[in-house]
Amino acid sequence: MKPLVAHLSSAPKGANRRGAVRRTLKLHVDPAGEPTGTKVLIHNISEGGMLIETAARLSVGETLDLDLPHAGLTEARIVRSDGRYFGCRFVSGISKGSVSAALLRSPADAQPPAEAAAPKAVPRAIEERLLSAMSTVERIAVLAGLALLSIVVLLFLYAVLELPISS
């Protein structure tokens, strides 16, 4: 999936009954007009949540209003953060149609926002977590299995090549 370009804007103070600033995330759909707010990349979106990248200071537990096509305003709660990356869970979930409509809005040339330009930390972090999840014994077992499979294939090829060809 190519990232979706969106913009994060803040409502005036006092717009929320708790006194916290309310933020709205809108997909960028009008290339002619210059949207206001902080640029955000939505790296993936599903019926249950999304992964966003932004330079905005967000915190775990904060709620965002996501303005989605075919879904309207949908609340998303930030459930994890890793630098400029934030994992969000939709409070009520969204439909497959809303996910598809959002993906259709994705421009073909979406680039990371300038203020959020950072090395590809998410894929590397995931790779490191996967590798660290395997214990040394598991790694040795995988390598031993591959070596055994290679030996079996070589013995099979040797046996096939040594068979006499009769006519």
Number of C-alpha atoms within 10 A of each C-alpha: 9 15 22 26 24 25 19 20 19 15 12 12 12 11 13 12 9 9 10 14 18 19 21 22 23 21 23 18 14 8 8 6 8 8 17 10 16 17 24 27 22 22 16 16 21 18 16 16 22 18 20 22 25 24 17 14 7 17 13 13 12 15 22 23 19 21 17 18 18 14 16 11 15 17 20 24 20 21 16 15 16 11 14 18 21 21 18 24 21 21 13 12 15 19 14 12 13 18 20 15 15 19 19 12 15 19 15 10 10 12 13 19 17 10 12 17 13 13 8 8 13 15 10 11 12 11 12 11 11 10 11 10 10 11 10 10 9 11 12 12 12 12 12 12 12 12 12 12 12 12 12 12 12 12 12 12 11 11 10 10 10 9 8 7 6 4 3
